Amino acid sequence: MHERNSVAELALTLRSELNRYSPGEKLPSSRALVERFRVSPVTVSRALATLAAEGLVVTRPGAGAFRAEPHPASAPPGDTSWQQVALSAEAGEEAVPRSVDAAGVIASLAGPPPGVIELSGGYLHPSLQPERALAAALARAGRRPGAWERPPLEGVAELRSWFAREIGGPTGSVTPSGVLVTAGGQSALTTALRALAPPGAPVLVESPTYPGVIAAARASGLRPVPVPVDAQGVRTDLLAEAFRAGRARVFVCQPLFHNPTGSVLAEDRRREVLRIAREAGAFVVEDDFARRLAHEDAPPLPPTLASEDADGVVVHVCSLTKFTSPSLRVGALAARGPVLDRLRAIQVVDSFFVPRPLQETAVELVGSPAWPRHRRALAAELRVRREALLAALGRELPGSEVAYVPPGGFHVWVRLPDGTDESALAAATLRAGVLVTPGRPFYPAEPAAPHLRLCFAAAAGVAELREGVRRLGAVMREV
C-alpha cells in the first residue's frame, strides 16, 4: 500500500482508539505501534502528527505521545443569515454576478475516498511523480546563497531564462524580460483574465474546455462564450463569427493536448487563430499546460503560438505542476508590450511574489540530470497507460466512443450513448468504487452530448485502470 494511504488508515485507527486512554495518559510507544500495525516508523510519526494537528494528542520529544485534554465546549453558532443579503447586493444596474461556482475545479482537485480507484484526477499518481528528484532539488535549493531572501517581483532570473527558452523555442523569440514567474498555471490564467478583460465583458473559450477557465472567468465577473472544438482544435470559422457577434477581446485556448478532448490545433488553424485575433484587436491566452506530457509515440510537437507572434497578440501560460507534483506550483506568463506591465501589477497586488525557495527548487530540478530521465520515463508510461485504458474501454464499454486518441496529456474524452445521465452514472460508479468525471462541467453552455473524461495518470497502475473500467462497464450495464 502507498505510504500516504497507510498514514491515513493508521490515523483513523488511532483516532477510534483514543477513548481507551484518559486525558494526559501516554499512548503506546512508536516502536510498539510499528510492531503492532507492521508499518514504518515514518508512517507512525506522520499519523501521530495528524492527530496532534487535530488537537487530539500531544507529542513531547523524548517522552512520547499523550492524549490531549478535552476541548472546552464550543460557543453556540451565531446567526450568519445576514450574509446572504450582503453577498448578493449589487452596486447598480451594470453590476456583474458575484457568486463563484468552483464545483468543477473542486471535483478535479478532490482526492478519492480510501479504496476508490481514481479515473478523474488532473495530476500524476505519486508513483509517477519524480519524488526523489524533487526532494534532492529542494535540499540543494535550501543551501543556495540567498535562498530565503526576497526574490525579484518578476521571478528568479535563472528560472525566467529557462522558461523563455522553453516558450520561445529555437528561434529565441521570447526573452527573459517578457516572462513572469507565477504560482502555477491556474494563478497565471486568473491573472491574465483580470488583466485583459473588464468585469462584465465576454471572453471566448473553447467548448468543451478546462473547468478552471470557466470558473476563473466567472469569478472575475466575465462571461464565458463557447466556441466549439473538433478533432483539429477550435473551429476557426466559428471563432471569427464569435468575435464579430460580440465585444470579446480575449480568446482562451489550449492548442496542444486540449483538455478534455486531447486534440492538437491543426497547422492551418494555428495561423487562422492569430490572424483572426489580430484583426479583432484581441488577445489570445495560450494555455500550454501539457507540452511536457507528450507520449512516447507522439509526433514532433508544434511550437508555441507565442513563439510565432511578434505583435503581442498571445499571452502565454505554462506550468511545471502537471509534469511533476501538485505541490510544485511554479508557472510562467509570457507577453509582449504594455500588457506585461499590467500582468505584473495584478500579480504583485494579489500575491507579491512566488516564494523564493520554491523557485530555487524549480531551477535545481530543471537543470538536473533527473529532468530528462523523468521526461523519457513519463512519456513511455503515459503511452502504456493510454493504450491499456483504450483497450479496456473497447472491452467493457462497447457503446461508448473515443473520437480522438490523444498523443499527449492525461485524459480520454469518452462519448456516452445518447440519453445517458452522466451525473447519475458518475454517482453510481462512485458507489462501485470508481471516481470518474462527468462531461457537463467542461461546457460553458449546454453540452453537445453526454461524456466522461477519464484520466489514466491518477491510478496506481495498469491493473487498477483495467479494474476501474471493468467496474464502470458493469455500472453502465446496470444503469
WOBELJO-V124910 format. One line per field, one symbol per residue. ss: DSSP state (a for helix, b for strand, c for the rest). phi: phi as a letter, one per 20 degrees, with the letter a starting at -180 (. if undefined). psi: psi as a letter, one per 40 degrees, with the letter a starting at -180 (. if undefined). Layout:
ss=???
phi=???
psi=???
This chain:
ss=ccaaaaaaaaaaaaaaaaaacccccbcccaaaaaaaacccaaaaaaaaaaaaacccbbbbcccbbbbccccccccccccccaaaaaaaccccccccccccccaaaaaaacccccccbbcccccccaaaccaaaaaaaaaaaaccccccccccccccaaaaaaaaaaaaaaaccccaaabbbbccaaaaaaaaaaaacccccbbbbbbcccaaaaaaaaacccbbbbbbbbccbbcaaaaaaaaaaccccbbbbcccccccccccccaaaaaaaaaaaaaaccbbbbbcccaaabcccccccccccaaacccccbbbbbbcccccccccccbbbbccccaaaaaaaaaaaaaccccaaaaaaaaaaaccaaaaaaaaaaaaaaaaaaaaaaaaaaaaccccbccccccbccbbbbbccccccaaaaaaaaaaccbbcbbcaaaccccccccbbbbbccccccaaaaaaaaaaaaaaaaac
phi=.fgfffffffffffffefffdfgnffegfgffffffelcegfffgffffffffemeccdcgndpdcffffffgffffeedfgfffffdfdfrfefdgdfcddgfffffeffffgnefedcfccffgfefeffffffffffffefgmfdefeggfpfgffffffgffffmffmfddgfeddecenfffffffffffecfgnffcfcfcfbfgffffffffemedfdfcfdcfdoffffffffffffcdfcbcdbcfclgedfnfdffgffgffgffffffemcedeeedfdgedfegeffgfffffffddedmfedecbbeffecbgeeecbbdcbcngffffgfffffffbmaegfgfffffffffeeffffffffffgffffffgfffffffffecfeebdfbefeandccedeeggnfeffffffffffencdcdfegfedfcfffafccddeddeffrfffgffffffffffffff
psi=iidddddddddddddeedeeiiheihiiidddddddefiidddddddddddddeedihhhhedaiihiiiiihiiiiahedddddddehieadeiiieihhedddddddhiiihehhhfeieiiideeigddddddddddddehhedeihiideihddddddddddddadefehideehhhigidddddddddddehiheiihhiihiihdddddddddeeihhhihiiaeeaihddddddddddaeiehhhigdhfhhedeihhidddddddddddddefiihhhgfdedefiideiihiiiiddeeheefdhhhhiieddecidegghaihhiiadddddddddddddecihhddddddddddeeiddddddddddddddddddddddddddddgdeihhdhhheiaeihhhhiihehgddddddddddefhhihiedeeheahidihiihhheeeidaddddddddddddddddd.
